[in-house]
Structures are given as structure tokens and as C-alpha cells.
Amino acid sequence: MIRSILPAALGLLCLACATGSDAARPGGAADADPLSVTLFDYRTSHAFQLVNKATTGRLELYSKTRDNADCKVQENEVMAELVAWLSDHGFDKVAAPGKAPAASSERMYWSLEVDGPSGSRYVVASQQMSDDQKQTCRDLKVGFLQIYNGTYGLQSVKVETGESPFENPADRRRKK
């Protein structure tokens, strides 16, 4: 199953390269609805988010100083295809309506939330799921992360004197 995800991820990234960033074209930011997909790890409180250009532009997002670089902007077409891919691979079968829980129980590992024009839906990977549901969730997570990791992103990040932006934020202080 994982092997079938890689060609789809590469196809979506090729589509992004081919479409460019012209918002005036059909399918550009002017024609698309805001869309975001967020993966939240309850064990580390780390969120990885992809938003489309209809949500915000790259210049607008990346030029503002933030605490982390976890949000990335992707082409409208790629985000629409990602959401369609998630749906085709079982997201709708295991998803619940609304926003993903902000806090977790011990049995919750991570959540994947899609927020679009029809509202929010989410999946929470947990111990209570059947083996088939767990496999579906793993496939969804891998598919999302392949697109996320292949998405270009530069973020202005706050760094104090003596800190390094290339180390774990919890342990940024350089040793003297």
C-alpha cells in the first residue's frame, strides 16, 4: 500500500511545478476556496499544516516571524488533489465531523484534520481502532507527510542571541 502512495505524491508535486503560481489562471487563488490539512501529534504537541494559496500566499506567510516553520503553502490544485486522494484512501470512512480534539487521552496518538468549504472533518488514530482502521490511518498519514515534506517552505523564525535555528527548539541554546 505504501508503494502506491509514492507515485501519487510525486504526481501531485509535479502538478504543483507545472501549474506555477499565477493566481489569475483558472484554478488559481482567485478561483479556489481556502483549504487546509493539519497533522497533529498528541504525544509531542507538534502540528504540521498545509494550506492552499487561497488561504494565504507564500510571501504573506513566510515573511512574518513565527515560533516555528510547521505551516507550508501549497498550490490550490495540489491541495484539492490531496484532499481527493485522502478521500479515495479511506479518510471519509473513518472521519468525524468538526475540529479534531485539542487535547488527547492516553489512547490517542495523532489526528489528521481537513478544513475546507464544507467544514472540518478529522481522523484520530487511537488504540481503540480496528486493525483495518489503523492501517487506513497509517496510509493517510504517510500520504500527507509525503506531500508536506515535498512542499517548499521558508519561514522567518524567532532566534535569540546564542540560539541556533537548526537545533531542536526545546534545546536551542548552544553549549559554550
C-alpha positions in Angstrom: 0.0 0.0 0.0 2.8 2.4 0.8 4.3 1.9 -2.6 1.1 3.1 -4.2 1.3 6.3 -2.2 4.6 7.4 -3.5 3.6 7.7 -7.2 0.5 9.7 -6.2 2.6 12.1 -4.1 5.1 12.6 -6.8 2.3 13.2 -9.3 0.9 15.9 -7.1 4.2 17.6 -6.7 4.8 17.5 -10.5 1.4 19.1 -10.9 2.5 21.9 -8.5 5.6 22.6 -10.5 3.7 22.6 -13.8 1.0 25.0 -12.6 3.2 27.7 -11.3 1.8 30.4 -9.1 -0.4 32.6 -11.3 -3.5 33.4 -9.3 -5.2 34.9 -12.3 -5.4 31.5 -14.2 -8.4 29.2 -13.8 -7.7 27.1 -10.7 -5.6 30.0 -9.2 -6.1 31.6 -5.8 -8.9 33.7 -7.1 -11.0 30.6 -8.1 -10.3 28.3 -5.1 -11.8 28.0 -1.7 -9.5 28.2 1.4 -8.3 24.7 2.3 -6.0 23.3 5.0 -4.9 19.9 6.2 -3.3 19.5 9.6 -1.5 16.6 11.2 -1.3 17.0 15.0 0.9 14.6 17.1 -0.6 14.4 20.6 2.5 12.9 22.1 4.8 15.8 21.1 2.1 18.6 20.6 3.6 19.2 17.1 1.4 20.3 14.3 2.2 20.0 10.6 -0.1 22.1 8.4 -0.5 22.5 4.6 -2.7 25.4 3.4 -3.5 26.4 -0.2 -2.8 29.7 -1.8 -6.5 30.7 -1.4 -5.9 30.6 2.3 -2.7 32.7 2.3 0.2 33.5 0.0 3.7 32.2 0.4 5.1 35.8 0.8 2.5 36.7 3.3 3.0 33.6 5.5 6.8 33.1 5.2 7.8 36.8 5.7 6.1 37.1 9.2 8.3 35.9 12.1 6.8 32.9 13.8 7.9 30.5 16.5 8.1 27.5 14.1 8.1 26.6 10.4 5.4 24.0 10.6 2.9 25.6 8.2 3.6 25.5 4.5 1.7 26.9 1.5 0.9 24.6 -1.4 -0.8 25.2 -4.8 -4.6 25.1 -4.9 -4.7 22.3 -7.3 -2.3 20.1 -5.2 -4.3 20.7 -2.1 -7.6 19.8 -3.9 -5.9 16.6 -5.2 -4.5 15.8 -1.7 -8.0 16.0 -0.2 -9.4 13.9 -3.0 -6.6 11.3 -2.5 -7.3 11.2 1.2 -11.0 10.6 0.5 -10.1 7.9 -2.0 -7.9 6.1 0.5 -10.4 5.9 3.3 -10.4 9.3 5.1 -14.2 9.7 4.8 -14.8 6.2 6.2 -13.0 6.9 9.4 -13.5 10.7 9.7 -15.8 12.5 12.1 -17.3 16.0 11.5 -15.9 19.0 13.3 -12.5 20.0 14.6 -10.0 17.5 15.9 -9.7 17.4 19.7 -7.1 19.9 21.1 -6.2 17.6 23.9 -5.9 13.8 23.9 -6.4 10.9 26.1 -3.6 8.4 26.6 -5.1 6.2 23.9 -4.9 8.9 21.1 -1.7 9.2 19.0 -2.3 11.8 16.4 -5.1 13.5 14.3 -5.5 14.5 10.7 -7.9 17.3 10.1 -9.2 18.6 6.7 -10.8 22.1 6.8 -12.5 23.3 3.7 -15.6 24.9 2.2 -17.8 22.1 3.5 -16.5 22.4 7.1 -14.0 20.5 9.1 -13.5 16.7 9.4 -10.9 14.7 11.3 -9.5 11.3 12.0 -7.9 10.4 15.3 -5.5 7.4 15.3 -6.1 5.6 18.6 -5.7 2.3 20.3 -9.5 1.6 20.1 -9.4 1.3 16.2 -9.6 -2.0 14.4 -6.5 -3.2 12.6 -8.0 -2.2 9.2 -8.8 1.3 10.5 -5.2 1.6 11.9 -3.8 0.7 8.6 -6.0 3.2 6.8 -4.9 5.9 9.2 -1.2 5.0 8.7 -1.6 5.2 4.9 -3.3 8.6 5.2 -0.6 9.9 7.5 2.2 8.7 5.1 0.4 10.2 2.1 0.0 13.6 3.8 3.7 13.6 5.1 5.0 12.8 1.6 3.3 15.9 0.2 4.2 18.0 3.3 7.9 17.0 3.1 8.0 17.7 -0.6 6.5 21.2 -0.2 8.9 24.1 -0.4 8.8 26.4 2.6 11.0 29.1 4.1 9.9 30.7 7.4 11.2 33.6 9.3 11.7 32.1 12.8 12.5 33.9 16.1 16.0 33.1 17.3 17.5 34.7 20.4 21.2 35.6 20.7 23.2 32.4 21.3 20.5 30.2 19.9 20.7 28.1 16.7 17.6 27.7 14.4 18.9 24.3 13.3 18.6 22.6 16.6 15.6 21.2 18.5 13.6 24.3 19.6 13.4 22.8 23.1 17.2 22.7 23.2 18.4 25.7 21.1 20.9 27.1 23.5 24.4 26.5 22.1 26.9 25.0 24.5 29.8 27.2 25.2 
